[in-house]
Structure formats: C-alpha cells, structure tokens
C-alpha cells in the first residue's frame, strides 16, 4: 500500500496530496500542495510524511512576517547556507550546492542592493522597481576606479541572479507576485586574456622565487586544471603518465571537497612535467606519505595559499615585461591558464576530447573558453588565407576577356 497519492482536481491544476493511514488503510489527510509542478508536489508530500503537514495558521503568520520584512534582509538570509530552506531543498534534490556561491551572492547584496534599496520592504518590491535598479547599475552607477558610469553586462547578470532566485522562491511560497518580466541585462563580456606560446616558454625559463608556484602554473598550463583542483592534489594522484583529478579545495566549503561537476577525471601528462614534479617531491621529501598534499602551505593540513600563488604568477609576469597595468587591461589572471589550454586543445583535437580533459559537461562552455585569437593563431590564419586565396589573385592590370567571365545565379 502506498503512503500517499497525488492528483489534480482539474486538468493542469494544482496538485493535492492524500496521505494514507497504513493501519486503517483510510486517508488521514487531504490537502492542496499549492504547486502546479508534480515534482515539487512530490517533494512536499515526502516532507509532510517525515515532518507532518504544516499548520495553516502558522504558515499564514510566517508569510505575513516575511512580506513585511526588509527586502535586503530577506535576500541575505535566503543565501545563508546553513539555514536557507531553498538550499535545503537543493540538497534534497541531490544537487549539493557549494558554499562559495551563496557567499558571493551575499557579497553582491551588501555591495549593490543595500545602498540602493536600504529599508525597502519585501512586499514593496515590484518588477518595475527591480528593473529600474538594474538600469541604474548598467548605465548610471559611478565607478570611481574605472572613471566611468555603468557596470558590465555580465556583472549586472550576477546582481540580477542574487534577487531573482529568492524572489521566484518567494512567489512559489505565495509571499509575492511573479517576477518573470524583469529585464535580463546583456552586453559586453570581458574575455580572459591569455599568454601566447612564446611568452609561456619564456615565463618558465625565468628563475621563480617559489618552486611550488612555478610547478602549479606549469601543471595549469599543460592540464588546464582549476586552481582548487591543483591545490587539492595529493602525492598519490601523480603517476608517470597521468594526473588523477578527484578533489578540489575551497576554504569556503571547509577545505577538501568534490570537483566542480562531482566527476573525477584523468589527465595525461608529458614526461617533462612528470620529471619536474618527481624532482620536486624528492627535494621536499613528500613521498614518505602518499596522502600528503602535493603543495602544502604554511599551516599543517592546508595547501599553498591561492593568493600567494597568484601573487607569484603576477610577479613573474612583471619580470617577463608585462606590467600590472598591462596585465589588468589584458584581463590575465590565474584562471587564464584554462583558457590557454582550451584554446590549444580546440586547435589540435575534437571537442569531446577537449571537454574530457577540461572537465566540461556542456560544449557551450568549452567553445567560449576556446574562443581566443592570439598572435600565433592570427599568423596561422594569415598563412591559411595566403595559401587558400593568394594563388588566385586577379591581376587588375590585364583586362579579362568577356567570354571568360563566369556568371552564376
């Protein structure tokens, strides 16, 4: 006998739950779940089986309290990882969100929402007000650092997501009305800059101040691994012809965690890279324990700090002749190594193989990463154009007989 049943009173209507008494085999409860989505209704039914159905008067009181709460306070509490009902639902769905994203959303709320909305109540927020806010950010907000007005379109998208997700959740809980009509900012996407192959070769010929930073950057340049994945590497993950990527490291999530897509992968490595890592391990005497972190930091059990890695990378770029201003204008950061790897993989292999190395689940992301044209690529393009069309260039000094002109429709 089933513990509960779901049905709709009318076609495409809301789902109702009937909870059965397993002893008497008669209905114990019949109540509307308040949702048109069958999957959501099923989740609500399972929750009611465990915790019992909510008291309708208590629910109405809580909704009223939320409606008259401060908008920014509601947003901030919505993204509180340990107490958010939304995040609990995501975990129940098996999505396992990390703590970094909610923290980023809370940072956006503090940076952009609080100065603008101040003490505005949640019940006072309308689609028009939120649209006006996004237009202000995109076109009018003063940016003193860059001496111009308006945030980038990509930044405005992140700002929008910080409130749209909580507002749609509030709509589903019948606290507010729909917010589907809010505009979606678009526009410039600032591409990550990358070094060309000659610059990369020159970079690793320089004498680095910290050997760990050099090998980390070398691994990133040849495997396109993420910063967190490299920092989480252990001695046992290194083999003569491959690296096993099984974990990532995030301070926000309490240290070692699963990879971004919760999928392990194996990346082939070149003999030269293995030899450098092997020499490094012997010098540091890390092979005594295979569970040792490959790049330990100053504190026991924690890897080399990500800020220090970036600082060492930027310092070596300055030694290479790329100033901090030039690097900033080119938008080159540590994550640029993934773009560098994707660009060269796209030139030399098929999309599926490149995605397997990078750990991408969708081809769109791989295509965006691989969309770089540097000096080396441009020279290849020039050569291709020259070889493809150079032989057929018409000599304009000689007239072309009418009979030899081909006309096609």
C-alpha positions in Angstrom: 0.0 0.0 0.0 1.3 3.5 -0.9 1.8 6.0 1.8 0.5 8.9 -0.2 -1.2 9.8 -3.6 -1.1 12.9 -5.8 -3.9 14.1 -8.0 -5.3 17.1 -9.7 -8.9 18.2 -9.3 -8.9 19.9 -12.7 -6.6 19.4 -15.7 -3.3 21.5 -15.3 -4.5 22.5 -11.9 -2.7 22.4 -8.5 -1.6 19.0 -7.0 -3.4 17.6 -4.0 -1.9 15.1 -1.6 -3.8 12.3 0.1 -1.8 10.7 3.0 -2.9 7.2 3.9 -3.1 5.6 7.3 -1.1 2.4 7.0 -3.1 0.7 9.8 -6.7 1.6 8.9 -5.9 2.0 5.2 -8.0 5.1 5.1 -7.0 8.7 4.2 -5.5 10.6 7.1 -5.1 13.9 5.3 -6.2 15.5 2.0 -4.7 18.9 1.3 -3.5 21.1 -1.6 0.3 21.4 -2.0 -0.1 24.8 -3.6 2.0 23.9 -6.7 1.3 23.1 -10.3 4.6 21.2 -10.6 4.2 17.5 -9.9 7.9 17.0 -9.0 7.6 19.8 -6.4 4.4 18.4 -5.1 6.1 15.0 -4.7 8.9 16.6 -2.7 6.3 18.4 -0.5 4.5 15.1 0.1 7.7 13.4 1.2 8.5 16.3 3.5 5.0 16.0 5.1 5.4 12.3 5.6 8.6 12.9 7.6 7.7 16.1 9.5 3.9 16.2 9.3 1.9 18.8 7.4 2.4 22.4 8.3 -0.1 24.2 10.4 -2.0 26.5 8.1 -2.4 29.3 10.6 1.3 29.3 11.4 2.2 29.3 7.7 0.0 32.3 7.1 1.6 34.1 10.0 5.1 33.4 8.7 4.2 34.6 5.2 2.9 37.8 6.6 6.0 38.4 8.6 8.2 37.8 5.5 6.1 40.1 3.4 6.8 43.0 5.8 10.5 42.2 6.4 13.2 44.3 4.9 14.0 43.2 1.3 17.7 43.1 1.7 17.5 41.2 5.0 15.3 38.6 3.2 17.8 38.3 0.4 20.7 37.9 2.8 19.0 35.3 4.9 17.9 33.4 1.8 21.6 32.9 0.8 22.6 31.8 4.4 24.0 28.4 3.6 23.3 26.7 6.9 19.7 27.9 7.4 18.3 28.6 3.9 15.2 26.5 3.1 16.0 26.9 -0.6 19.4 25.3 -0.2 18.0 22.5 1.9 15.6 21.8 -1.0 18.5 21.7 -3.4 20.4 19.3 -1.2 17.2 17.1 -1.1 17.2 17.1 -4.9 20.8 15.8 -4.9 22.3 19.0 -6.3 24.8 19.6 -3.4 25.5 23.3 -3.8 28.8 24.6 -2.5 29.2 27.4 0.0 31.1 29.7 -2.3 28.1 30.7 -4.4 25.9 31.8 -1.5 28.7 33.8 0.0 29.2 35.5 -3.4 25.5 36.3 -3.5 25.6 37.8 0.0 28.6 39.9 -1.1 26.6 41.3 -4.0 23.7 42.1 -1.7 25.9 44.1 0.6 27.7 45.8 -2.3 24.8 46.8 -4.6 21.4 46.1 -3.0 21.7 47.6 0.5 23.0 51.1 -0.7 20.1 51.3 -3.2 17.1 49.7 -1.5 18.0 50.5 2.1 14.9 49.7 4.3 12.5 48.9 1.5 10.2 46.1 2.5 9.9 42.8 0.6 6.2 43.4 -0.1 7.0 46.8 -1.7 9.3 45.3 -4.4 7.8 45.2 -7.8 9.1 44.2 -11.3 9.3 47.9 -12.2 11.5 48.8 -9.2 13.9 45.9 -9.8 14.1 46.8 -13.5 14.9 50.5 -12.6 17.6 49.2 -10.2 19.3 47.1 -13.0 19.1 50.0 -15.5 20.7 52.3 -12.9 23.6 49.8 -12.4 24.1 49.3 -16.1 24.0 52.9 -17.2 24.3 55.3 -14.2 26.2 53.9 -11.3 29.5 55.7 -10.9 32.7 53.6 -11.0 35.5 55.7 -9.5 38.2 53.1 -10.2 37.5 53.0 -13.9 36.4 56.6 -14.1 33.1 55.8 -16.0 29.4 55.0 -15.4 27.7 51.7 -15.5 28.6 48.1 -14.6 29.5 45.5 -17.2 26.6 43.5 -18.5 28.0 40.2 -17.1 28.2 41.8 -13.6 24.6 43.0 -13.8 23.6 39.5 -14.6 25.1 38.2 -11.4 23.5 41.1 -9.5 20.1 40.1 -11.0 20.5 36.5 -10.1 21.1 37.4 -6.4 17.5 38.6 -6.2 15.6 36.8 -8.9 16.2 33.3 -7.4 15.0 34.4 -3.9 12.0 36.3 -5.4 10.9 33.4 -7.5 11.1 31.2 -4.4 9.0 33.8 -2.5 6.5 33.7 -5.3 6.3 29.9 -5.1 5.6 30.3 -1.4 2.8 32.8 -2.2 4.6 35.7 -0.5 4.8 37.9 -3.5 3.7 38.1 -7.2 5.5 36.8 -10.2 8.8 38.4 -11.3 9.3 36.8 -14.8 9.0 40.2 -16.5 12.2 41.7 -15.1 14.7 42.5 -17.8 17.9 40.5 -18.2 21.0 42.6 -18.7 23.2 41.8 -21.6 26.2 43.3 -23.3 29.9 43.2 -23.1 31.5 40.0 -21.8 35.1 40.7 -20.8 37.2 37.8 -22.2 40.1 36.4 -20.2 43.4 37.3 -21.8 46.0 34.6 -22.4 49.7 34.5 -23.0 51.0 33.3 -26.3 53.2 30.2 -26.6 56.5 32.2 -26.8 55.6 34.2 -23.7 54.7 30.9 -21.8 58.1 29.3 -22.8 59.9 32.5 -21.7 57.9 32.6 -18.4 59.1 29.1 -17.3 62.7 29.8 -18.2 62.8 32.5 -15.6 64.0 31.8 -12.1 61.0 31.7 -9.8 61.1 32.8 -6.2 58.9 29.9 -5.1 59.2 26.5 -6.7 55.7 25.5 -5.7 54.1 28.4 -7.6 56.2 27.6 -10.7 55.1 23.9 -10.8 51.5 24.8 -10.0 51.5 27.2 -13.0 53.2 24.6 -15.2 50.6 22.0 -14.3 47.8 24.5 -15.0 49.4 25.4 -18.4 49.6 21.7 -19.5 46.5 20.3 -18.0 44.1 23.3 -17.7 43.2 22.2 -14.2 41.4 24.7 -11.9 43.2 26.3 -9.1 41.2 24.4 -6.4 41.9 21.1 -8.2 45.6 21.7 -8.2 45.7 22.8 -4.6 43.8 19.6 -3.6 46.3 17.3 -5.3 47.9 14.6 -3.2 51.1 12.7 -3.9 49.1 9.6 -4.7 47.3 11.5 -7.5 50.5 11.7 -9.6 51.5 9.0 -12.0 54.2 8.7 -14.6 51.8 9.4 -17.4 48.8 11.0 -15.8 47.2 13.0 -13.0 44.0 11.8 -11.3 41.7 14.7 -10.5 39.5 13.6 -7.7 39.1 16.6 -5.4 39.1 20.4 -5.2 39.9 22.7 -2.4 37.8 25.6 -1.1 38.2 27.5 2.1 34.5 28.5 2.0 33.5 24.8 1.9 35.8 23.8 4.8 38.7 22.5 2.7 38.7 19.4 0.5 35.6 18.8 -1.5 34.4 17.1 -4.7 35.3 18.5 -8.1 33.1 21.2 -9.6 30.9 18.8 -11.6 31.2 16.0 -9.0 33.0 13.9 -11.6 36.6 12.6 -11.4 38.8 12.6 -14.4 42.2 11.5 -15.5 44.5 13.9 -17.5 47.6 12.6 -19.5 50.8 14.5 -18.7 54.1 14.9 -20.6 57.3 13.2 -19.4 59.0 16.6 -18.8 56.2 17.6 -16.4 56.3 14.3 -14.5 60.1 14.6 -14.1 59.8 18.2 -12.7 57.1 17.0 -10.2 59.2 14.0 -9.3 62.3 16.1 -8.6 60.2 18.5 -6.5 58.7 15.6 -4.5 62.2 14.2 -3.8 63.5 17.6 -2.8 60.6 18.2 -0.4 60.6 14.6 0.9 56.8 14.3 0.3 56.9 10.8 -0.9 57.1 9.4 2.6 53.3 9.6 2.8 51.3 9.2 -0.3 48.4 11.1 1.2 50.5 14.2 1.7 49.3 17.3 -0.1 51.4 17.9 -3.2 51.6 21.6 -2.4 51.5 22.1 1.4 51.1 25.5 2.8 52.5 27.1 5.9 49.7 25.6 8.1 49.6 21.9 8.6 46.9 20.1 6.5 46.3 23.1 4.3 47.6 23.7 0.8 49.6 26.6 -0.5 47.5 29.8 -0.3 45.8 30.7 -3.6 46.5 34.4 -3.1 50.3 33.7 -2.8 50.1 31.6 -6.0 48.5 34.4 -7.9 51.0 37.0 -6.5 53.9 34.8 -7.6 52.4 34.4 -11.0 51.9 38.1 -11.4 55.4 38.9 -10.2 56.9 36.6 -12.8 54.8 38.3 -15.5 56.3 41.6 -14.5 59.8 40.0 -14.8 58.7 39.0 -18.3 58.0 42.6 -19.1 54.2 42.6 -18.7 53.3 45.4 -16.2 50.5 45.1 -13.7 48.5 47.8 -15.7 49.0 45.9 -18.9 48.1 42.6 -17.3 44.9 44.1 -15.9 44.0 45.6 -19.2 44.5 42.2 -20.9 42.5 40.6 -18.1 45.1 37.9 -17.5 44.6 36.0 -14.2 45.4 32.5 -13.0 42.2 31.2 -14.5 43.6 32.3 -17.9 45.5 29.1 -17.9 42.3 27.2 -18.5 41.5 29.5 -21.5 45.1 29.0 -22.7 44.6 25.2 -22.5 41.2 25.2 -24.1 42.4 27.4 -27.0 45.2 25.0 -27.9 43.1 21.9 -27.3 40.5 23.3 -29.7 43.1 23.7 -32.4 44.5 20.2 -32.0 41.7 17.8 -31.0 38.0 17.3 -31.3 35.5 18.9 -28.9 34.7 15.8 -26.9 38.3 15.0 -26.1 38.9 18.6 -25.1 35.9 18.6 -22.9 37.1 15.4 -21.2 40.4 17.0 -20.4 38.9 20.2 -19.1 36.1 18.5 -17.2 33.3 20.4 -19.0 29.8 19.0 -19.1 28.5 21.2 -21.9 30.0 22.1 -25.3 29.0 25.8 -25.0 31.4 26.4 -22.1 34.2 24.7 -24.0 33.5 26.8 -27.1 33.6 30.0 -25.1 36.9 29.1 -23.4 38.4 28.1 -26.7 37.4 31.4 -28.5 40.8 33.1 -28.4 42.7 34.6 -31.2 46.3 35.5 -30.3 49.3 36.4 -32.3 50.2 32.8 -33.1 46.7 32.0 -34.2 46.5 35.1 -36.3 49.7 34.2 -38.1 48.2 30.8 -38.9 45.1 32.5 -40.2 47.2 34.8 -42.3 49.1 31.8 -43.7 45.8 29.9 -44.4 44.4 32.9 -46.3 47.6 33.4 -48.3 47.7 29.7 -49.3 44.0 29.4 -50.0 43.4 32.6 -52.0 46.9 34.0 -52.8 47.3 31.9 -56.0 44.0 33.1 -57.5 44.5 36.8 -57.0 43.4 38.6 -60.2 46.0 40.9 -61.9 43.9 44.1 -62.4 46.4 45.5 -65.0 45.3 42.9 -67.5 41.7 43.0 -68.9 39.6 39.9 -68.6 38.0 38.7 -71.8 34.2 38.8 -71.6 34.0 35.2 -72.7 36.0 34.0 -69.7 33.7 35.7 -67.1 31.6 33.1 -65.4 28.2 34.2 -64.3 26.4 32.1 -61.7 22.9 32.7 -60.2 
